[in-house]
């Protein structure tokens, strides 16, 4: 039900392209991944800090 989430299953969260692009833009500008996700309504207390770290690492890798 969050704008940043395209869909979710019991084991995986699929994020919108808009959130991913905004997240990476803010991250490259020095933003904290935990703060970016928290401001989107998905704080580390909800989804876990490791999940946030893995998203950022995967998206960085995808950017090449």
N, C-alpha and C positions, 0 to 999 in steps of 0.2 A: 504493500500500500504506500510505499515511499516513492517519490518521483525518481530517485536515483536507481531504483531496482526495476529491471525489465521483467524478471520472474525469479522465483525461488523454488527449490525443491527441499527435501529434508536434509540434503547433504551439500547443496551448492546454491550460491547466489549469483545471478546473472545481472550485471549492471548495464545501464543504458550507455550508449556511445557518448551522449552528452556529458554524463557524469564522469565517465572515464577520461574524456578529453579535458574537462574542467579540472579534474583531480590532478592530472599530470601537468597541466599548465601551472597550477598553483604549487605543486610539489617542486617543479623546476625553478619557480620563483622563490623557493625557500620555505614554503609552507610545511607544516607538520602533518604527516599522513593521518595521525590519530585525530588531530583537530579538524582536518578536512572531512573525514568520515563522520565525526561527531556532529559537525555543522549540517551534514546531510541527514542526520537522524540515526546514524549507525555507529554509535560510540563503541569503543573497545569493550565496554562492559556488556554490550549487547551481542556483538559478533566476534569479539576476541581480537587482541592486538596482533597475534600471529597471522590471522586471516588478512588483516590490513597490510601487514608487512609483505605477505605473499602476493597480494594483488599488485602492490607497487612494484615489486621485483619482476613479476610477470609482465606488467605493462611496460616497464623500462626495457625489458628484453625484446618485446614485440616492436618497440620503436626503433630498435637496431642500434 
